[in-house]
Amino acid sequence: MELAALIILALVALAAIGLCGFTLIVLTRNHQEEKRDLHNRLMSREYPEYLHGKHTEQILRTEEEKARNRPEEHEKTSKEFEEHKRKAGKY
């Protein structure tokens, strides 16, 4: 009788562990699918905005600002020449 009860308890324990593992696998798979779906929906919504929206305009503005603030080649040469001339004047 004790052996039968022990076997039944072992089977119930194995069934409980198997059910927990099965539940964990199913919930993980569902979560991954929902996560992938949400990511795809967000990217499909934001991608056109990214291409023609604020991101692109901001990048263009920063590039134009860099180009405007970059010294011209003759200005760079003249500044170097003036510095060299100033150093030569000290001696």
Secondary structure, 3 states (H helix, E strand, C coil): CHHHHHHHHHHHHHHHHHHHHHHHHHHHHHHHHHHHHHHHHHHHHHHHHHHHCHHHHHHHHHHHHHHHHCCCHHHHHHHHHHHHHHHHHHC
